[in-house]
Amino acid sequence: MPKPIRTSRRTWVVGWVLLCGVGIAATAALDATSASDPHPEESVSPECAEYIADIESQLAKAKQQGSGDGVLAFSRSKVGADDCSDEIRDHFGGDR
């Protein structure tokens, strides 16, 4: 039977270091390509955009008047109006 080729520990360590380095570089490259293309912004209907602008103006007014409680209530109900609750949640609380 032929003798197996013996390799030193140093060779094994260098091999593992190279393999790990290649894996880290590949992971970084994949992360960079996926991070450059974030989720596209969904378009908001004109009615919802108007409603969001109205809310922002009322918030600015309340801030100028010095309403210290930080609570504002809005109600809007139109027959056949778009449901803007998701758009409002994304606009005002999307980063939470």
Contacts in CASP RR format, 6 or more apart in sequence:
PFRMAT RR
TARGET T0000
AUTHOR 0000-0000-0000
METHOD contacts of the structure
MODEL  1
MPKPIRTSRRTWVVGWVLLCGVGIAATAALDATSASDPHPEESVSPECAE
YIADIESQLAKAKQQGSGDGVLAFSRSKVGADDCSDEIRDHFGGDR
44 52 0 8 1.000
44 87 0 8 1.000
45 82 0 8 1.000
45 84 0 8 1.000
45 87 0 8 1.000
47 81 0 8 1.000
47 82 0 8 1.000
47 84 0 8 1.000
48 82 0 8 1.000
48 84 0 8 1.000
48 87 0 8 1.000
48 88 0 8 1.000
51 76 0 8 1.000
51 84 0 8 1.000
51 88 0 8 1.000
52 84 0 8 1.000
52 87 0 8 1.000
52 88 0 8 1.000
52 91 0 8 1.000
55 74 0 8 1.000
55 88 0 8 1.000
55 92 0 8 1.000
58 72 0 8 1.000
58 74 0 8 1.000
59 72 0 8 1.000
62 70 0 8 1.000
62 72 0 8 1.000
END
